[in-house]
């Protein structure tokens, strides 16, 4: 079975890479920021625990150091990715004083996708970055296909970020705590070992936390939308439920929804994908489901986000079943329930050892979807192994990475229900939808994992549609 799937990868990857420069253009919104990467040091944690105790309940956002530490231990003990927003500057300063960072790098879903996609050879990539300070602009790749919108005297032009920056300084920073599998962490109550490598993100972003899109980007995109084919929408995890001025998350979501509706009306050829992220607030997640998803074609998410959305949609029993047992048949059922309730054209779920995708049969051919998934998996393996990708030729390095044994085991289990053809080809049918399954390639000791989900979903969607 492993030989068969390595053959599938090898037979598809060249065609997938060749399709990259056939894409007219990609739009990435709605935020780019600066990440402060930090490798975990247990001694720093011990020092912090002398001042603050871990709380019993996971907060939905961070207002003090104890809540920050609680989120950290929730992620570490489960090996699950988690992102929470820091809501006051004093806590942000505490993080910088007690933990600091090892290096600064590009952050934000839009910024990560832009730097991941630009070396691959896409014709043009338009990225949203506000504020575009000198420091932020300097973190974008030098690739000439990477662009931002600028307005002068009512006319819109596309320029490289480093030609369009205004002002200096770091006005937002997302703190990224990366940790390996097998790390022993001792608290006053217990000692536990991290079950897998992952990251915990605590983000300070007061400039974008209302997701107010600049008028330059809105009007410029309406004017130049015909030059692009795909739009990946993300960044909503920086919202709060309420704000000091009395406004709420709905006051932030509705203007974005109105813009997407206007954009789709003016440029109906555009294919839109929404990339989910870790959002602790059920209200904000529900707001995205009702306000934003009606205007997109495709949804990307991981297994943690699937569990949360199912619970939001009233599928509590199925949600708990997946959370407790993570059986692939339940995951497929859950993805199907999302498709039914949200009436999307496409859902792509990524987990550590596999990708699963459901599409409406008339939206795209299964072979096209599989092409995108194979590219995403091979590229992700190469990036995880090498740390960065400098050109499309680097993608083929991912073929050397072994297939996930867990991904293959899950495929066998799924094929017991759906038939042997799924195990042999990765293609099948499920309640009238096209089903694609791909066991992925997993690097045992990853060099870098930050932004990997963004890279997987974006390439899988663009080249797979």
C-alpha positions in Angstrom: 0.0 0.0 0.0 2.9 2.4 0.8 4.5 1.6 -2.6 1.1 2.3 -4.3 0.8 5.7 -2.7 4.3 6.7 -3.4 3.6 6.0 -7.0 0.5 8.2 -6.9 2.6 11.0 -5.5 5.3 10.6 -8.1 2.8 10.4 -11.0 0.9 13.6 -10.0 3.5 16.0 -8.6 5.1 17.2 -11.8 1.7 18.1 -13.3 0.7 19.8 -10.1 3.9 22.0 -10.1 3.3 22.8 -13.8 -0.1 24.2 -13.0 1.3 26.8 -10.6 2.2 29.4 -13.3 -1.2 28.8 -15.0 -3.0 30.5 -12.1 -3.7 34.2 -13.1 -3.4 35.6 -9.6 -4.1 35.0 -5.9 -5.4 37.5 -3.3 -4.6 37.0 0.4 -6.6 38.8 3.1 -7.0 40.0 5.8 -3.9 40.4 7.9 -0.1 40.2 8.0 1.8 40.8 11.1 5.2 40.2 12.8 5.8 36.9 14.7 8.2 36.5 17.6 9.3 32.9 17.5 10.3 31.2 20.8 11.6 27.7 21.5 10.2 26.6 24.8 12.5 26.6 27.8 11.1 24.7 30.9 13.2 26.9 33.2 11.4 30.0 32.1 8.1 28.2 32.7 9.1 27.3 36.3 10.1 30.9 36.9 6.7 32.1 35.7 4.8 29.6 37.9 6.4 31.1 41.0 4.3 34.3 40.2 1.1 32.9 38.7 -1.0 29.7 39.0 -2.6 27.9 36.0 -6.4 28.4 36.1 -8.9 25.6 36.0 -10.7 26.9 32.9 -9.3 27.8 29.5 -10.0 31.5 28.8 -11.3 32.7 25.4 -8.7 35.6 25.4 -5.8 36.7 27.6 -6.1 39.6 30.0 -3.4 38.7 32.5 -0.3 36.4 32.8 -2.3 33.6 34.6 -4.6 33.3 31.6 -1.6 33.3 29.2 0.0 30.4 31.2 -3.3 28.5 31.3 -3.5 28.6 27.5 0.1 27.5 27.3 -0.5 24.4 29.4 -3.7 23.6 27.6 -1.8 23.4 24.4 1.3 21.7 25.7 -0.5 18.9 27.6 -2.6 18.0 24.6 -0.1 18.6 21.8 -2.8 20.8 20.2 -2.3 24.1 18.4 -4.0 27.0 20.1 -4.1 30.7 19.5 -5.5 33.3 21.9 -5.5 37.1 21.7 -3.7 39.3 24.3 -6.1 42.1 25.1 -3.9 44.5 27.2 -0.5 45.9 26.7 0.7 45.2 30.3 0.3 41.4 29.7 2.1 41.7 26.3 5.0 43.5 28.0 5.1 40.8 30.7 5.5 38.1 28.0 8.3 40.0 26.3 10.1 40.5 29.7 9.7 36.9 30.9 9.9 34.9 27.7 11.0 37.2 24.9 11.6 35.7 21.5 14.4 34.0 19.6 13.8 35.7 16.3 11.3 37.8 14.4 9.7 36.6 11.2 6.7 37.1 9.0 3.3 36.4 10.7 -0.4 36.5 10.2 -2.3 34.2 7.9 -2.0 36.5 4.8 1.7 37.2 5.4 2.6 33.6 5.9 0.7 32.5 2.8 2.3 35.3 0.8 5.9 34.3 1.7 5.1 30.6 1.3 3.5 31.0 -2.1 5.7 33.7 -3.8 8.8 31.5 -4.4 6.7 28.9 -6.2 6.2 30.9 -9.4 2.6 32.1 -9.2 2.1 35.0 -11.6 1.0 37.6 -9.0 0.1 37.5 -5.3 -1.7 40.4 -3.8 -1.4 40.5 0.0 -3.2 42.6 2.6 -0.9 44.3 5.1 -2.0 47.1 7.5 -0.1 48.9 8.8 2.6 48.4 6.3 5.6 49.8 8.3 9.2 49.5 7.2 9.7 46.6 9.6 6.7 44.7 8.3 7.6 45.3 4.7 11.1 44.1 5.3 9.8 40.7 6.3 8.1 40.0 2.9 10.1 38.0 0.4 11.9 39.9 -2.4 10.0 38.0 -5.1 8.6 40.4 -7.7 5.3 38.6 -7.9 4.5 39.6 -4.3 2.4 42.8 -4.4 0.3 45.3 -2.3 -2.2 47.8 -3.5 -1.4 51.5 -3.5 -3.6 54.5 -4.4 -2.4 57.8 -5.8 -4.7 60.5 -7.1 -7.6 58.0 -7.3 -5.6 55.5 -9.4 -4.6 52.0 -8.0 -1.3 50.3 -8.7 0.4 47.1 -7.6 3.8 47.5 -5.9 6.1 45.3 -4.0 5.6 45.9 -0.2 9.1 47.3 0.1 8.2 50.0 -2.4 5.1 51.0 -0.6 5.8 51.1 3.2 4.8 54.1 5.3 6.2 54.8 8.8 8.4 52.7 11.1 8.0 50.6 14.2 6.4 47.3 15.4 2.7 48.0 16.1 1.6 44.4 16.4 3.4 41.1 17.3 2.2 37.5 17.6 4.2 35.5 20.1 4.8 31.9 18.9 5.8 29.3 21.4 7.0 26.2 19.5 7.5 22.9 21.4 8.7 19.4 20.4 7.2 16.0 21.1 8.5 14.3 24.2 9.2 17.4 26.3 8.8 17.0 30.1 7.0 19.8 31.8 6.7 20.0 35.6 4.1 22.1 37.4 3.4 22.2 41.1 0.6 19.8 40.5 2.0 17.3 38.0 4.6 16.4 35.4 3.5 15.6 31.9 5.1 15.0 28.5 4.1 16.8 25.3 2.4 14.1 23.1 3.4 15.8 19.8 5.2 18.8 18.4 3.0 21.9 18.0 2.7 25.6 18.9 0.9 28.0 21.2 0.3 31.5 19.9 -0.5 34.6 22.0 -1.1 37.5 19.8 -1.0 41.3 20.5 -2.6 43.1 17.5 -4.5 46.2 18.5 -4.2 47.7 15.0 -6.2 44.9 13.3 -8.4 43.5 16.1 -11.5 44.9 14.5 -10.6 43.6 11.0 -11.2 47.0 9.5 -10.2 46.7 5.9 -8.6 49.8 4.4 -10.6 51.7 1.7 -7.5 51.4 -0.6 -7.7 47.6 -0.5 -11.5 47.5 -1.0 -11.7 49.9 -3.9 -8.4 48.7 -5.4 -9.6 45.1 -5.4 -13.0 46.0 -6.9 -11.1 47.8 -9.7 -8.5 45.1 -10.3 -10.3 41.9 -9.4 -10.3 40.8 -13.0 -6.6 40.2 -12.8 -7.0 37.5 -10.2 -8.6 34.1 -10.0 -8.5 33.0 -6.3 -9.1 34.8 -3.0 -8.2 33.3 0.3 -10.0 34.9 3.3 -8.6 34.5 6.8 -7.5 36.3 9.9 -10.8 36.4 11.9 -9.2 34.8 14.9 -8.0 38.3 16.0 -11.6 39.5 16.7 -13.0 40.1 20.2 -16.6 39.5 21.3 -16.9 43.0 22.6 -14.9 46.2 22.5 -14.5 49.2 24.9 -16.5 51.4 22.5 -19.5 49.2 22.9 -19.3 47.5 19.5 -19.2 43.7 19.0 -17.7 41.1 16.7 -20.9 41.4 14.5 -20.1 45.0 13.9 -16.8 43.9 12.5 -18.0 40.9 10.5 -20.9 42.6 8.7 -18.8 45.2 6.8 -16.4 42.4 5.7 -19.4 40.3 4.5 -20.8 43.3 2.6 -17.5 43.8 0.9 -17.2 40.1 -0.1 -20.8 40.2 -1.4 -20.0 43.3 -3.5 -16.7 41.7 -4.8 -18.5 38.5 -5.8 -21.1 40.4 -7.7 -18.6 42.5 -9.6 -16.2 39.6 -10.2 -18.2 36.4 -10.2 -15.2 34.4 -11.7 -13.3 34.7 -8.4 -13.1 31.6 -6.3 -13.1 32.3 -2.6 -11.8 30.1 0.2 -12.1 30.7 4.0 -9.3 29.4 6.1 -10.4 28.8 9.7 -8.1 29.2 12.7 -8.2 28.5 16.4 -11.0 30.8 17.7 -11.9 30.3 21.4 -15.2 32.2 21.2 -18.2 30.2 20.1 -20.1 33.4 19.4 -17.4 34.6 17.0 -17.2 31.2 15.3 -21.0 31.2 14.8 -20.8 34.8 13.5 -18.4 33.6 10.8 -20.6 30.7 9.9 -23.6 33.0 9.4 -22.0 36.2 8.1 -19.0 35.2 6.1 -19.3 31.6 4.8 -22.4 32.3 2.6 -20.0 34.3 0.3 -17.2 31.7 -0.1 -16.9 28.5 -2.1 -14.5 26.6 0.1 -13.6 26.0 3.7 -10.2 24.8 5.2 -9.8 23.6 8.7 -8.1 21.1 11.0 -9.6 18.4 13.3 -9.7 20.8 16.3 -11.7 23.4 14.4 -14.0 20.7 13.0 -14.9 19.7 16.6 -15.6 23.3 17.6 -17.8 24.0 14.5 -19.8 20.9 14.9 -20.6 21.8 18.5 -21.6 25.3 17.3 -24.0 23.8 14.8 -25.7 21.6 17.4 -23.8 18.4 16.6 -22.6 18.0 20.2 -22.7 14.2 20.4 -20.7 13.8 17.1 -18.3 16.6 18.2 -17.6 14.8 21.5 -17.1 11.5 19.7 -14.5 12.9 17.4 -12.8 14.8 20.2 -12.6 11.7 22.4 -11.8 9.0 19.8 -10.8 10.8 16.6 -12.1 7.9 14.5 -11.7 8.7 10.8 -15.3 7.5 10.0 -16.6 10.0 12.5 -14.3 12.8 11.1 -15.8 12.1 7.6 -19.3 12.1 9.0 -18.6 15.4 10.7 -17.2 17.0 7.5 -20.3 15.8 5.7 -22.5 17.4 8.3 -20.7 20.7 7.8 -21.1 20.4 4.0 -24.8 19.9 4.5 -25.4 22.7 6.9 -23.2 25.3 5.3 -23.9 24.4 1.6 -20.4 24.9 0.5 -18.8 23.7 -2.7 -15.8 22.3 -1.0 -14.3 21.5 2.5 -10.7 20.5 3.0 -9.6 19.1 6.3 -6.0 18.7 7.2 -4.6 16.6 10.0 -1.0 15.5 10.8 -1.2 12.2 8.8 -3.9 12.8 6.2 -6.0 15.3 4.2 -9.7 14.7 3.6 -11.7 16.7 1.0 -15.4 16.7 0.1 -16.6 18.6 -3.0 -19.9 19.0 -4.8 -19.7 16.8 -7.9 -20.1 19.7 -10.4 -17.7 22.1 -8.8 -14.4 20.5 -9.8 -13.1 17.2 -11.1 -11.8 14.7 -8.5 -8.5 14.5 -10.4 -8.1 18.3 -10.1 -8.8 18.1 -6.3 -6.3 15.3 -5.9 -3.7 17.3 -7.8 -4.0 20.2 -5.3 -3.8 17.8 -2.3 -0.7 16.1 -3.6 1.0 19.4 -4.2 0.0 20.6 -0.8 1.3 17.5 1.0 4.6 17.3 -1.0 5.2 21.0 -0.5 4.4 20.8 3.3 6.8 17.9 3.7 9.6 19.7 1.9 9.0 22.9 3.9 8.9 21.0 7.2 12.1 19.2 6.3 14.1 22.1 4.9 12.7 25.0 6.9 12.0 27.1 3.9 11.3 26.8 0.1 13.3 28.9 -2.3 11.7 27.7 -5.6 9.4 25.2 -7.1 12.3 22.7 -7.6 12.4 22.4 -3.8 8.9 20.9 -3.7 10.2 17.5 -5.1 12.3 17.1 -1.9 9.0 16.3 -0.2 8.8 13.0 -2.1 11.7 11.7 -0.1 9.7 12.0 3.2 8.0 8.8 4.3 4.3 8.4 4.3 2.4 8.7 7.6 1.7 5.2 8.9 -1.3 6.7 10.8 -2.6 8.2 7.6 -2.4 4.8 5.9 -4.1 3.0 8.8 -6.9 5.5 8.8 -7.3 5.0 5.0 -7.6 1.2 5.5 -10.3 1.8 8.1 -12.2 4.2 5.9 -12.0 1.8 2.9 -13.5 -1.0 5.1 -16.7 1.1 5.0 -16.4 2.8 1.6 -14.7 0.2 -0.6 -11.2 -0.9 -1.7 -11.1 1.7 -4.6 -10.7 4.4 -2.0 -7.6 2.7 -0.5 -6.1 2.2 -4.0 -6.8 5.6 -5.5 -7.9 8.0 -2.8 -11.1 8.8 -4.7 -14.6 7.8 -3.8 -18.2 9.0 -3.3 -19.9 9.9 0.0 -23.7 10.7 0.0 -23.5 12.3 -3.4 -20.3 14.3 -2.8 -16.9 13.5 -4.3 -14.5 12.3 -1.6 -10.8 12.6 -1.8 -8.4 11.2 0.8 -4.6 11.6 0.9 -2.2 10.0 3.4 0.4 12.6 3.9 4.2 12.6 4.4 5.4 13.4 7.9 8.8 14.6 8.9 9.9 13.0 12.2 11.9 16.0 13.4 10.4 19.1 11.7 12.5 22.2 11.2 9.6 24.6 11.2 5.8 24.1 11.6 4.5 27.7 11.9 2.1 28.5 9.0 2.0 25.0 7.8 -1.8 24.8 7.8 -2.0 28.0 5.9 0.4 26.6 3.3 -1.5 23.3 3.0 -4.9 24.9 2.6 -3.9 27.6 0.2 -2.0 25.4 -2.3 -4.5 22.7 -2.0 -7.3 25.1 -2.9 -5.5 27.1 -5.6 -4.1 24.3 -7.6 -7.0 22.0 -6.7 -9.7 24.2 -8.2 
